[in-house]
Amino acid sequence: MRKIVHIDMDAFYASVEQRDDPQLRGKPVVVAWRGNRSVVCAASYEARKFGVRSAMPAVRAERLCPSAVFLPPDFPRYRAVSRQIREIFKRHTDLIEPLSLDEAYLDVSDNKMGLPTATQVARTIRQQICSELSLTASAGVAPNKFLAKIASAWRKPDGLFVIQPEEVDSFLLYLPAGRLPGVGKVTEEKLRSFQVQTVADLRALDLSTLERRFGRYGVRLHELARGIDYNEVIPDRPTQSISAEDTFEQDVTLAETEPMIRRLAEKTWEASRKESRVAHTGVLKLKTSEFKILTRSHTPQVPPSSCEELTRIALSLRERIELSPKQRFRLIGVGLSNFYDPADASAQPVLFE
């Protein structure tokens, strides 16, 4: 049986800012560019008490917490700290799967330091991050990845939560179904229509029923409800793409999609800022009311360097949809792909100059 640790830094960007500037400690800090279309990259726990959250429009965050200190993000500095955290992980295992600058999965079934339990490994990593980097991290320990990720959020901030193999059932059964990976708002509403609110309710549905109602994802739901996750920790898996999409309650025409495109571009751009690699291609995805999927992409000569540029690309791709103006759509998505390491740009001067 695997021993998986999920490490999640606490309010990472804001915590780095507070660490490096003592005058910010104890104050509500919001990491975001100012502007009507800016979104919050991170909020300190002092700001979260006012309801400020990541991915929230910055103007709303300012209304919720007028006393907050707003700071523009400094991604080179955050990436440098992330590399230091990664070096701490490497003392314990080579099986590290980063999800972003501030979180990662670690497979510590065999650990380099010979510590007797995965719990001790997680505790040691948290102590090393605190003593060496003056930052706090929360950790979840479990027999698989999805349970470890849920566990890491259980006692945030600066917490450790362990799900032993024999405790999986007792932990899962009363968990809201919406806490399972892949269960977004639309799927959660659909589950509620079937009187499914908890994992125990979900487990009561047999596999054939779930497949009939949710297709291939029904198999995944069936496994998750039973604490089953066969996904391995895959080290150094490069990001292929980042996207955000939304399924509408009512189908819309193409002309009505601009506000959604702008909002999804913001979410995608904010998520991409956690990556050390840079995306070169903008992508627009649409699903018609007849469930036909349309994808358009554009690779500019110079990679998009702002949310505004990504938004312009996505809106221009919309013009390449050659369908009747009356055609309606049920889903839209905005993405970034074709990621590369900036350090490799010099090896491809024609593409990146």
N, C-alpha and C positions, 0 to 999 in steps of 0.2 A: 504493500500500500504506500502511495506517495505521501510525502510530507511537504506541503506547500505553504509558503509564507507570502502574504501580500503586504507590501510596505507602501504607505500613502503619507506623504509629507503633509503637515498641517498648515493650511493657508500659505502655501509655499512662497509665492511671489511676495505677498505682504509680509510674511515672516522674515524673509531675507532683507527686505527694506527696514523692518523694525530692528533687526539685528545690527545692521550696518549704520543705523542712525539712532543712537540712544534716545534722542528727543521724540522719536515716534513711538516708543514703547508705552503701552497702556492706552494709546490713542486709537480711534477708529481710522484705519488706513484702507483706502480703495485704490487698487492698481488699475488704472484706465486712462486712456486719452480723453480729454474733454471734447465735447462736441455732441450735436444732436443725434448722430448715428453711431456713437461709440458705445461699446459694451464693456462691462466689468470683467477684467481678466482674473482678479482675485480680490478677496475682502478679508481683512483681519477678523478675528473672532469678536473684537470690540465693535466692529462695524456690523457683523452678522446679528448682533443683538437688536439692531434697528431693522432687520429684515433684508439687508443688502446681501446679494448672492452673486456668484459668478454667472456670466452670460446675461445678466440683467442690463437693460439700457442704462448708461451712465447718468442720464438726466433723471431717471427714476431713483437711482441710488442717491443722488444729491438731494432729492426731495425727502427721501426717507431719513437721511442722515446729513443734515446741513453742516454739522461740525466736522465731518470727515475730512481727512487729509487726502487729496487726490494726487497720485503720482503716476507719471507716464511709465509704462513697462520698460524694463532694461533687460531684454532677452539675452544678450551676450553674457551678462553677469549671472542670470539664472542658469544658463547652460553650463557655465563654469562650476557653479555650486553643484549642479546635477552630476557633473563628472566626478566631483569629490565624493558624493554619496555612492556613486557606482563603484568607486574604488573600495569603499567600505564593504559593499556587497561581495566584491570579488575575494575578500579575505575568507569568506564562508562557503562560496559555491561559484562554479562557472556557469551554472544553469540559471541565467538571469534573463528575464523577458521584460524589457522596459515597455510601459504603455504610454508614457509621456515623460516630461522632465521630472515630474514629482511622484511617480508611482511605478511599481514594478512587481512582477511575480518572481519568486525564487523557489527553486526545487532544492530542498535541503534534506532529501531522503538520505544522502550521504553528505556530511559537511566537512570542510577542510580542517576545522579546528577540533574535530572529535568531540563536540559537545553532545551530551547524552540524549537531548530531546530537541525537537523543532521549536518548542516554546522557549528553551534556553537560547537557541540561535536568535530568535526574534527579539528576545529581551536584550541580548548582547548587542545586536545591531542598533537598536534604539538607543542604548546607552552610549555607544560609540558616536552616533550621529549627534547626540546631545553634547557630549564632552568635547568632541573635536570640532564640530561645526556650529555649536550653540543654536541648534534648531531642534524641533520636536517632530517625531513621526509616530503615526499610529500603525499598528500591525494586526493582521488577522492570520491565524494558523488553522489549517484544516486539511482534510485528506485530498482535496481537489481545488482547482482554481476558482470556480464560481463561489464556493463556500468561503474560501479565504478572503475573497474580495468583499463579500457581505460582512464577514467578521471584522475586517479592518475598520469599517465605519461604525461598528457597534458601540465603541467607547471613545470616539473622537471628542476632543483632541487629546493627543498624548496618551493614547490608550493601547491596551493589548487585550485581545479576545481570542480564546481558543475553542475550537469545536473538535472534540475528540471523536474518533470514528463511531464509538458507541452512543454518542450524543446527537448524531445527525438527525435522526427521526424526531426526537423531542424538540430540537431547535427549529426544524423546518415546518412542522405541521401547522403551527399557528402563525407562521409568517404570512404577511399579505402577499398575494400572488404577484402584485406589482413590483415586488423586490427581486423577482427572478430576472436573470439576464435576458434581454430582448423583449421583455414585456413593457412596451411603451403605453402611452395613454390610449391609443386606439385599441390595442390588444386587450388592455385592462378593461376597457368598456365592453368589449365583446365578451370577455370572460364573465363580467358581471351580468350580462344578459342571459348567461347560462347558469346564474346563481353561484358563480365561483368567485369567492372573495379571498379565501386563504389557500395555502398549499394543500391543506387537508381536503378542501373542496375539490381542488384540481386532481388530487390523487384518486378521488372517487370516480372520475371519468376514465373509462377504459381507453386503450390505445386506438382502437378503430374509430371511436367517437372523436377523439382529438384529431386524428388524421383527416377525418371527413370534414371537420369544422375549421382546421387550421393548416391543412396540407402537410408539407414536409416538416414545418415547424412544430406540428403536433407531436412528432416523435421526440423532438428536443424537449418540449414541455413535459411529456411523459417521463423522461429521464430526470429532468431537473426536479420534478416533484418528489422523486425518490432519492435525491441527493447524488445522482449519477452524473459524472462529467469526465469523459475520457481524454479531454484536451491536455496535451503535454505542455510544459514550459519550454518554449522554443527560444533559445538565446539569439540575440542579434538579428531578429527578424526585421528587415527594413520596411518602413511604411510604404505601401503601394499607393494608397489614396486615403483621403479624408473627405467626408461628405456629411451633409445634414439634409434630411428630407421630411416632408410633412404630408399626411393624408388628410384631405379635406372632409368635413362633415357633409358638405354638399359640393357636387362637381362645379367647376368654374370654367369660364372661357379663358383663352390665352391672354386676352386684353386685361383680364382681372388679376393676373398673376404677379404684377410688378411688386406690390407690397410684400408678398410672400418671398419672392426672389431676394429682395433686399434683406429681409430678416434672416433667411437661410444663409445668405452670403456672410452675414455678420457672425453667425454661429460657426460656420465652417472656418472662417478666417481666425476667429478666436481659438478654435481647437488647433489650428495649424501652428499657432505661435508656441505651442508646447513642444514642437518638433525641432530637432537640431538640423534636419535636412530641409531643403527648400523645394517647393512645388513649382513646376513650369507650365502646367496645363490646367485650364479652367474647364469645368464640365457642367452641363445642364441636363437634367433627367426629367422626363415627363411620362406619366402613365395616363392614357386616355380612359374615358368612362367604359370603354370596351376592353380594358386591361392590356392594351398594346403599349409596350414600352418604347419610348423614343429617347435617344441619347445624342447630344451634340457636344463637341469639344473644340477648344481653340488653344494653340500653343503660340503665344506671342514671341517675338524675337527676344524680349527681355522679360523674365518671370515677373508675375504680379507682385508688387511690393507693398500693397495696402488693401484694406477692405474695399475701398472705393474702386480700385482697379479690378478686383475680382467681381464686384457688382456690375461694373460696366461690361465685362466679358460675358457674364451670365445673361445680362439683358440683351446683348448683341446676339447671343446664341439663340435667344427666343425668336429673333427675326428669321432664323433659318428653319423654322417649323412651317412647312408648307402644307397646311391643312385648312379646311373651311373655317372661317371666323366663328361659325356656330359650333365647331367641335368643342367638347367639354372634357375637362381633365380632372382626375381624382387624386393625383399625387404629383408633387414637384420636388426636385432635389437639386442642390448646388454642391459641387465638389471640386477638389483639387487633386491632381494626379501627376505622374511623371516626376517623382521626387528625386533629388540628387543631393549629394554632399557638396557644399560650397567649396570645400578644399579640392574637389575634383574639377572645378570649373576651368582651372588653368590648363588642364589636359585636353579641353575641348574649346579652344579659343574661338572657333567660328560660331559655335552655338551660343556661347555665353558672353561674348564681347559686347 
